[in-house]
């Protein structure tokens, strides 16, 4: 396993997941529900790809410190955790946007 390439792939996928989640929020603010759903789907796929890499790294390490812990690996983990949290929060916020839109429509 080429550690540098693997960690960079983890960062790229995590960044894509976060980016898609943020774009989903922007779409929801404009009541573009299909776009929001598509971006959430993209966020989920990218997060799963990043998580798969993380799982492979954990398996390679076997919990005994076989992999060197360095700043770029910590950075990659931060990216993944932020992306996963961002996606979960985006989903909740989008649900709130939908509820508000439905209430606005019902009062008109």
Residue pairs with C-beta under 8 A, 6 or more apart in sequence:
1 56
1 60
3 67
3 68
4 72
6 53
6 56
6 57
7 57
7 72
7 73
7 76
9 53
10 50
10 53
10 54
10 57
10 76
10 79
10 80
11 75
11 76
11 79
13 46
13 47
13 49
13 50
13 53
14 46
14 47
14 50
14 76
14 79
14 80
14 82
14 83
15 79
15 83
16 42
16 43
16 46
17 42
17 43
17 44
17 46
17 47
17 50
17 83
17 84
17 86
17 87
18 43
18 79
18 82
18 83
18 86
18 87
20 39
20 40
20 42
20 43
20 46
20 87
21 39
21 40
21 43
21 83
21 86
21 87
21 89
21 90
22 86
22 90
23 35
23 39
24 35
24 36
24 37
24 39
24 40
24 43
24 90
24 94
25 36
25 90
25 93
25 94
27 33
27 35
27 36
27 39
28 36
28 93
28 94
28 97
28 98
29 97
31 97
31 101
33 98
36 94
40 87
40 90
40 91
40 94
43 83
43 86
43 87
43 90
44 87
46 83
47 80
47 83
47 84
47 87
50 79
50 80
50 83
51 80
51 84
54 77
54 80
57 67
57 73
60 66
60 67
61 67
67 73
